[in-house]
Amino acid sequence: MRVCRRGVAAMFLSGTMLLLPLQSSLQAAAQTGDRSPVTVAVVGMCKLAHIGPANLVSGTDIYSGDTVRTDAGGELRLTVGGGQVFLLSNSAAKIGISGAVVQATLLSGTIGFASLTDRQFQVLAPEGLIEAAYGQPAYGQVTFTGPNNDIVVSAFTGALVLHRGDQTLVVKAGQSYYVSLVADPQPQGKNRGSLPYTYHLEWRLVVVAAAAGVGYYLWQFYSISPVLP
């Protein structure tokens, strides 16, 4: 299997030097409408992680439209702006950009982010859009669970907010919510299939003390560990 080496030279740069061109390229693309490939993230650390058929290595540039994934036992950390985005084991996400905001569409598993605001990063799931709340940096994660791709949204530091239409769920630090997308009842008197179902969110607060401990460990490891670039 070939190894993906786009931007491998970047692994020799310091973390600070990586952030400057990344921020500049996103802002320039948003202002000029440039459709050429734009680096939206850089691989900081990876294990059993891939982009398409290729293995990922530290320093790989991630472009808008790329899909990244991890195998069982794998992990992936991306540098995005001044923060971090990570995928846990058996996870996949498609990376994109909207204006100057990096977006990740969760396809499977778990995605998390640290030290990023709503103007820097968003997670897209069938249930809606998840981002840091109140314009403040946050650390949290989103996990697919259950047979219907329900999600668990967890906030470890700061708060997260989930938007879907006119529904809004705020997840405060230390909270986790189980969120389902539920079809509205078929209107009476209408033939089956004559109108598409509409959907609404249902959620419940869940107790995840163990997950909170894991989240704190990940926040330490991915965000402030001195041994990582």
RASULQUI-V467173 format. One line per field, one symbol per residue. ss: DSSP state (@ for helix, = for strand, . for the rest). psi: psi as a letter, one per 40 degrees, with the letter a starting at -180 (. if undefined). burial: 1 if it has 16 or more other C-alpha atoms within 10 Angstrom, else 0. A space follows every 10 residues. Layout:
ss->???
psi->???
burial->???
This chain:
ss->..=....@@@ @@..@@@@@@ @@@@@@@@@@ @@......== ========== =..==..... ===...==== ========== ..=====... .=======.. ========.= ======.... =====..=== ==.....=== =====....= =======..= ====..==== =....===== ===....... ........== ======..@@ @@@@@@@@@@ @@@@.....
psi->hihhehfdde eeiidddddd dddddddddd defheihhhe ihhdiihfii hbeiiiiheh hhiheihiii iheiihhihh beaihihaif iiihhahhbe hhihhhdibh iiiifiieed iihhideahh iiieeiiiha ihhhiieffi ihhhhdiaii hhhhbehhhh hiheihhhhi hhhiihhieh ihediiiiii ihiihihgdd dddddddddd dddeheei.
burial->0001001101 1000000110 0110110011 0000000111 1111111111 1000111111 1111001111 0001111111 1111111111 1111111011 1111111111 1111111101 1111101111 1110001111 1111100011 1111111111 1110000011 1111111111 1000000000 0000000000 1000000000 0100110110 011000001
